[in-house]
């Protein structure tokens, strides 16, 4: 009596296993429920990470490091052109540095025209005509004095604006960052200017 019940239960189990196997071979309807819970995002990410094969040797590891570094540099170049804060270098990140760049880019500075003026003065100093050498020397001195006055004015105004707008943020190096940016020609500045001349940040 017990043996017959055991045999019947074993037969039922075998039949159910066969049916399950047959159903698993059939293609699932995309609209039908999949019969299992969707894994959480953290679990799925960990599975994807584990699926990535580890480098087998030192050469492969170095190759992957170079590719990752190349991808990071490409993202930084794009960020320097577009101003995307996520991929900017550390020295350019943050609201303080962003405001400093906008403050400088919205104004004219004598220092940004230093290179073309220096070339012009150098050409004048080489011409052996009349008092052109004396004039070039005077122009050189005037340019230097104007750059110094402009830089001092920028430092005072920028420091005041930074203390007003960011009273609780560290401001170390922000003024020097702005001064260095003012020495560069506008079209050569990186990150690229995001404001127009006269457009106050």
PyMOL commands that set and color helices and strands:
alter all, ss='L'
color gray80, all
select helices_A, chain A and resi 2-25+41-51+58-82+85-87+90-92+95-105+110-126+132-165+174-182+186-188
alter helices_A, ss='H'
color red, helices_A
deselect
rebuild
show_as cartoon
